[in-house]
Amino acid sequence: MKIYAIAALLLLPIMSQGRDRGGKMNCQKFRKGRFEMVSEIGKTIIERNDSVQVEIIPSQNCTIELHIRWIEECTYELTFSRVIRDPDNNTKDLSRNMVLTNTITEVIGDTYTQVATSNLFPDKIIYKISKVK
């Protein structure tokens, strides 16, 4: 029994990172800044402000702009805005009607885990995204 109490005391600071005093997750610091995400297509660099998210995907040689709208403290929607750069036409199949709903489910330091869903497919995709600035 003693070992469980010690383990709980050691894990408490890790488990409470990213939460306010009431235990509610705080996602404010992820609303703006520069981020990195690694997926099956490689690293994506994300630059985000109040209303726009730009995604730079070096492995695909493309950059896209999305509108961002926060609908809850830790949930935001992304909708297509425009292709900034895509000389290889990698975004030709990107639906201009797609809405991605992203819910931050865990925060540890400057990294968060999000679950992404879309109006165009039933799958849920889980990503880890790290703030770099």
NUZA-78566 format. One record per residue (C-alpha): residue in three letters; z, y, x. Coordinates in Angstrom, 2 decimals, always signed. Last residue first. Example, Ala and Ser with C-alpha at 12.3 -4.5 7.8 and 13.67 -1.06 7.14 Angstrom:
+-----+---------+---------+---------+
| res |       Z |       Y |       X |
+-----+---------+---------+---------+
| Ser |   +7.14 |   -1.06 |  +13.67 |
| Ala |   +7.80 |   -4.50 |  +12.30 |
+-----+---------+---------+---------+
% end
This chain:
+-----+---------+---------+---------+
| res |       Z |       Y |       X |
+-----+---------+---------+---------+
| Lys |  -30.01 |  +29.09 |   +8.19 |
| Val |  -30.46 |  +25.31 |   +8.78 |
| Lys |  -29.35 |  +24.04 |   +5.36 |
| Ser |  -29.78 |  +20.30 |   +5.08 |
| Ile |  -31.47 |  +18.39 |   +2.26 |
| Lys |  -30.84 |  +14.76 |   +1.37 |
| Tyr |  -33.26 |  +13.40 |   -1.20 |
| Ile |  -33.05 |  +11.06 |   -4.21 |
| Ile |  -36.06 |  +10.49 |   -6.44 |
| Lys |  -35.69 |   +9.57 |  -10.10 |
| Asp |  -38.70 |   +7.87 |  -11.64 |
| Pro |  -40.06 |   +8.58 |  -15.14 |
| Phe |  -43.13 |  +10.59 |  -14.09 |
| Leu |  -44.83 |  +13.79 |  -15.30 |
| Asn |  -41.90 |  +15.86 |  -16.65 |
| Ser |  -40.22 |  +15.36 |  -13.32 |
| Thr |  -36.92 |  +14.17 |  -11.90 |
| Ala |  -35.19 |  +14.97 |   -8.63 |
| Val |  -31.70 |  +13.78 |   -7.65 |
| Gln |  -30.14 |  +15.87 |   -4.93 |
| Thr |  -27.92 |  +15.20 |   -1.94 |
| Tyr |  -26.57 |  +18.20 |   -0.09 |
| Thr |  -26.11 |  +19.11 |   +3.53 |
| Asp |  -24.37 |  +22.17 |   +5.01 |
| Gly |  -20.89 |  +20.62 |   +4.86 |
| Ile |  -20.99 |  +17.63 |   +2.55 |
| Val |  -22.28 |  +18.39 |   -0.95 |
| Glu |  -23.06 |  +15.72 |   -3.53 |
| Thr |  -24.98 |  +15.53 |   -6.80 |
| Ile |  -27.34 |  +18.49 |   -6.57 |
| Thr |  -29.65 |  +18.23 |   -9.56 |
| Asn |  -33.35 |  +18.93 |   -9.17 |
| Thr |  -35.71 |  +19.28 |  -12.14 |
| Leu |  -39.34 |  +19.23 |  -11.05 |
| Val |  -41.80 |  +20.71 |  -13.54 |
| Met |  -45.42 |  +19.64 |  -13.10 |
| Asn |  -48.12 |  +21.59 |  -14.92 |
| Arg |  -50.16 |  +22.53 |  -11.80 |
| Ser |  -50.37 |  +18.86 |  -10.99 |
| Leu |  -50.70 |  +18.13 |   -7.31 |
| Asp |  -53.71 |  +15.84 |   -6.89 |
| Lys |  -55.65 |  +18.32 |   -4.73 |
| Thr |  -52.57 |  +19.04 |   -2.61 |
| Asn |  -53.80 |  +17.29 |   +0.54 |
| Asn |  -56.99 |  +19.41 |   +0.64 |
| Asp |  -57.25 |  +19.24 |   +4.46 |
| Pro |  -57.25 |  +23.04 |   +4.87 |
| Asp |  -54.11 |  +23.36 |   +2.73 |
| Arg |  -52.36 |  +26.70 |   +3.09 |
| Ile |  -50.71 |  +28.96 |   +0.51 |
| Val |  -51.18 |  +26.70 |   -2.49 |
| Arg |  -49.85 |  +28.42 |   -5.57 |
| Ser |  -47.05 |  +28.72 |   -8.15 |
| Phe |  -46.01 |  +25.22 |   -9.16 |
| Thr |  -42.74 |  +24.88 |  -11.04 |
| Leu |  -39.32 |  +24.08 |   -9.58 |
| Glu |  -36.24 |  +23.73 |  -11.74 |
| Tyr |  -32.65 |  +24.06 |  -10.59 |
| Thr |  -29.33 |  +22.28 |  -11.10 |
| Cys |  -26.04 |  +22.86 |   -9.23 |
| Glu |  -24.55 |  +25.89 |  -11.01 |
| Glu |  -26.86 |  +25.45 |  -14.00 |
| Ile |  -30.42 |  +26.47 |  -14.91 |
| Trp |  -31.41 |  +27.87 |  -11.53 |
| Arg |  -35.08 |  +28.83 |  -11.65 |
| Ile |  -37.41 |  +28.36 |   -8.70 |
| His |  -41.10 |  +29.21 |   -8.64 |
| Leu |  -43.03 |  +27.11 |   -6.15 |
| Glu |  -45.18 |  +28.03 |   -3.17 |
| Ile |  -47.07 |  +25.47 |   -1.13 |
| Thr |  -47.75 |  +25.03 |   +2.59 |
| Cys |  -50.01 |  +22.37 |   +4.04 |
| Asn |  -50.83 |  +20.55 |   +7.27 |
| Gln |  -49.78 |  +17.21 |   +5.73 |
| Ser |  -47.46 |  +16.31 |   +8.65 |
| Pro |  -46.37 |  +19.97 |   +8.89 |
| Ile |  -45.14 |  +20.23 |   +5.28 |
| Ile |  -44.05 |  +23.82 |   +4.66 |
| Glu |  -42.41 |  +24.29 |   +1.27 |
| Val |  -41.96 |  +27.82 |   -0.07 |
| Gln |  -39.35 |  +28.32 |   -2.80 |
| Val |  -39.49 |  +31.48 |   -4.88 |
| Ser |  -37.19 |  +33.25 |   -7.35 |
| Asp |  -33.89 |  +34.12 |   -5.68 |
| Asn |  -34.91 |  +33.06 |   -2.16 |
| Arg |  -35.85 |  +29.71 |   -0.61 |
| Glu |  -37.59 |  +28.58 |   +2.57 |
| Ile |  -38.03 |  +24.82 |   +2.78 |
| Ile |  -39.24 |  +22.95 |   +5.86 |
| Thr |  -40.48 |  +19.46 |   +5.08 |
| Lys |  -40.10 |  +16.68 |   +7.65 |
| Gly |  -42.09 |  +13.47 |   +7.37 |
| Ile |  -44.23 |  +11.99 |   +4.58 |
| Glu |  -41.64 |   +9.30 |   +3.68 |
| Ser |  -38.97 |  +11.99 |   +3.42 |
| Val |  -36.98 |  +14.35 |   +5.66 |
| Met |  -35.73 |  +17.62 |   +4.19 |
| Glu |  -35.01 |  +20.81 |   +6.07 |
| Phe |  -33.59 |  +24.07 |   +4.72 |
| Arg |  -33.92 |  +27.82 |   +5.16 |
| Gly |  -31.95 |  +30.17 |   +2.98 |
| Lys |  -31.08 |  +31.02 |   -0.60 |
| Arg |  -29.55 |  +29.13 |   -3.52 |
| Phe |  -27.86 |  +26.53 |   -1.33 |
| Lys |  -24.74 |  +28.57 |   -0.61 |
| Gln |  -23.94 |  +28.80 |   -4.33 |
| Cys |  -23.75 |  +25.03 |   -4.83 |
| Asn |  -19.97 |  +24.75 |   -5.35 |
| Met |  -18.94 |  +21.42 |   -6.91 |
| Lys |  -15.97 |  +21.66 |   -9.29 |
| Gly |  -12.68 |  +20.27 |   -7.99 |
| Gly |  -10.66 |  +23.18 |   -9.39 |
| Arg |  -10.09 |  +24.55 |   -5.90 |
| Asp |  -13.86 |  +24.69 |   -5.29 |
| Arg |  -15.91 |  +21.74 |   -4.11 |
| Gly |  -18.36 |  +21.53 |   -1.21 |
| Gln |  -16.03 |  +19.43 |   +0.91 |
| Ser |  -13.48 |  +17.61 |   -1.24 |
| Met |  -14.44 |  +14.07 |   -0.23 |
| Ile |  -14.27 |  +14.83 |   +3.48 |
| Pro |  -10.88 |  +16.56 |   +3.26 |
| Leu |   -9.49 |  +13.72 |   +1.08 |
| Leu |  -10.68 |  +10.89 |   +3.34 |
| Leu |   -7.75 |  +10.95 |   +5.78 |
| Leu |   -5.13 |  +11.32 |   +3.04 |
| Ala |   -6.73 |   +8.51 |   +1.04 |
| Ala |   -6.80 |   +6.24 |   +4.08 |
| Ile |   -3.10 |   +6.93 |   +4.72 |
| Ala |   -2.21 |   +6.16 |   +1.09 |
| Tyr |   -4.28 |   +2.98 |   +1.16 |
| Ile |   -2.59 |   +1.84 |   +4.40 |
| Lys |   +0.86 |   +2.32 |   +2.87 |
| Met |   +0.00 |   +0.00 |   +0.00 |
+-----+---------+---------+---------+
% end
